[in-house]
Amino acid sequence: MHPAALIDAVRGWVASSERVVVLTGAGISTESGIPDFRGPQGVWTRDPQAEKLSDIRYYMADAEIRKKAWQARLVHPAWEAQPNAGHEALVDLERRGKLHALITQNIDGLHQKAGNSPERVIEVHGTVMKVVCMRCGWKGPMQETLVRLLTGEDDPPCTLCGGILKSDTISFGQNLVPEVIERAMRSAAEADCFIAVGTSLQVYPIAGAVSTAKSAGARVVILNAEPTPFDDIADAVLAEAIGKTLPRIV
């Protein structure tokens, strides 16, 4: 099918759907200036040592790794990044009453910044917008801890118990939150249209949401620059620019 005709077909599926579930990955945020990690020009591809900053074993054991991680958080592109047309399209989808759930692998908070309801967004890998104590479980705004870095602390401890602080994100070696994953998979099973946007669909268990939705009878649309393992079961595969294509189909 011609790409334009395929986009028209997907637009029709979305228009006739009542419960659209969207899964977003790094690809939707790269157009807002946030680099991905695993792509050809990804952060870890260019600098394998940077991956240690996201490994809980190194982070908890090595103060120098934590100091580097805090410096990286201080200049994280999420603080300056603005939502793009792809994010805004999903806000429009919610306003039309069609967005059943927005599952995201991203930690940048751009969906909420664009205007999606926080209760509609399922952050399977956590968020860089918050900080968590690894000892007592206290959580608070990331910006308050970053202020402590600017006033001279290089590895700020928890002010309640003295424990190690980190971003409220899932690092390598950490378990995903079962309740969050269960909610994401349940939402996928409830979809009548499932759209995967900007994700390689190689990270489990959340990649399995595609087959869960398909098995439940949903139309499956994949919008991603590179091929994914689920292209063969999708009803439509689009390799177009997200910022241009997502507004067209929703």
N, C-alpha and C positions, 0 to 999 in steps of 0.2 A: 504494500500500500504506500502511496506517495506520502511523504512526511506531513504535508499540509492536511491531507485527508485523514491521516492517523490522528493528528491533533484535534481535528473536528470530531472524530469519533470519541476520543477521550473526553472532550468537552461535553459531549452528549451523555456519556456515562456519569460524569460528575453531576450534571444538571438533573439527572433522573434519580440520583442517589439520595438517601436520607441519612446515612451514617458513613461519612468519609473518614477514614483513618489514614494519617500521614506519618511516615517514618522519615526523619531527616538525619543526614550525616554531614560530614565536614564540607562536602561540596556546596551546600547552600550558603555557607559562611565564607568561603574563599572569595566570593565576589564582594564581601564586605571588608576584605583585607586581612582575614584571619587564616593563616596558612594551615594546611592539613599536616598530618604526621607521617602517613604511610605512602603518599603519592610520590611521583617521580621527583618532585621538588620539595617533598615533605621535610619537616623539621628533623625527624629521626633518620631520614634517608641521607640528608646532607651532613648530619652530625650525630653519629651513633651514640656518642657519649651522653648526649642530651636525654637519651632514653632513661638513664639512671635516675634522673630527677623525678621520673614518674614511676619508679619502682619502690614499693613500700619497704622492701628489705634494706636497700641502700639508704632510703630516707630516714628510717628509724634508727639505723646503726651509725650513721656518719653525719656529724654536725656540719662538716664542710659541704656535703651534698645538700643539706637543708638550707644552708646559707645561699648556695647557688640557686636553689629552687625559689627562695624568697626574692632574690634579685630578679629572677625571671618573672615572678608574679607581679613585681612592681612595674614592669614594663610590658605586661601582657597586652596584646592588641585589643582584647575585649573592652578595655576601658575607653578606647577612642572609637571603636568600630560602631557603625550605624547600620541598622537593618536595610536590606536591599529590596528590590522589587519582588523577589521570591518570598521573603518573609512577609511582606505586605500583602501578597496574594493569599497567604494562609490566614491572615487577619480578616480579609474580606470573606473568605470561606466560612470562618466562624460567625461573622456578623450575619451571614445569610442563613445561619442555623444548620449548616451541613457538616461542620467539623465535629465528629464524635470524639476524637482524641488526637493529640499531636505528640507522637513518641519521638524523642530526639536523643541522638548519641552525642550531641554537642553540649559543651559545658559553659558556653559563652553568654547565655541569657538573652540572646538577640530575639528570640521569639516573644518573650515577655516585653522586651524593650519596644518591639514593633507594635504590640497591642494585644497579643493573644492572652487570654485569661490564664493566670498561673495554675488554676485548678484543672485546666484543659491540657496543660503541658506535662508530659511524663519524662523526666530527665533520668535516663537509665544509667548514665555515668556521672551523675551529680552535677554540681555547679561551682564555678570558680568565684561566684559572687558571695559565697559564704566560707567561713573558716570553722574547723571542728577540732576539738581537743581529743587526742588519741587515748587519753587516760580516763577522763571523766565524762566525755561525750558532749560537753558544752559546745554550742554553736553560736556564731554571731556574724555580723557583716564583715566581709573581707576588707573593706576600705578602712575600718577602724584599726585593724591590725597593720595594714600597710602604713598608716600614719606613724605607728611605732617604729617601723623601719626608717622612716624619714627623720625621726628624732634620735637615731643612733643604734637601735637594737638590730642585730643581724640575724638572730634566731629566736624571735620572741616566744616565750613560754606562755602557757595558759595562766591568766591572772587569778583563776580560782584554785587550781591545784598544782600549778607548776609543770603540767604535762606538756608533751610536744604538740604543737599546732601544725595543721596542714590545711590545704584547701579542701572543701567538702566535695571532693571528686573521688572517683574510683581509680586507684593506682594499680599498676601491675602487682599481682600478689594479694590484692584485696578481693574479698568476695563482693559480688553484686548484692544489692538489697533485695531479698526474696519478694517482699511485698510489692516493690516497684516493678520487678520483672513480671510477676503474676498479673498485675494490673495491665501492663503493656500487652501481654499475650491474650488476656481476656478481651481487651479492646479490639485487638486484631481479629479475634474470632467473631466479634459482633459487627464487623464492617460489611457494608455491601459494595464498597469501593475502597481499595487499599493502594496508596501511592507512596512508593519509596523514592526519595529525592536525595541525590548527592551522597549516596552511600555505596560502598563496594560490596556490602552484604556478605562480608567474610568474618564478622565478629559475632560469635554466638554467646548467649542463646538468642539474642534479639534478632539476628538474621532469620531465625526460624519463624518470626512473625509473618513473613511472606507466605510460607507454605501453610501456616495456620489459617490465614485469611483466605487463601485459595481453596483450602479444604472445606471451609465454611460457606463457600459459594460466592465469595467476593470477586469482582473484577480486579485484576492486579495490573498496576501501571508502574514501570520502572523508568525514572528519569535520571540518567547518570552518564557521565562522559565516557566511562570505560565499561566494558562488558562485566556482568555479574554472574554468579553461579545460578541465579534464578531466572535468567532471561528466557530459558526454554519453557517455563510455566507461566510467564507473564502474558497478559492479553495485549499489552502494548509495551514496547521498549523504545524510549526516546533518548537520543544522545545529543540533545541540543543544549544551548546555554540555559541554565536554570532561571536566571533573572528575566529572560525573555519568554521562555516557554511556560513556566508555571503560571504566570498571570493569564496566559492564553487558554490553558486547560481548566482553570478553576474560576 
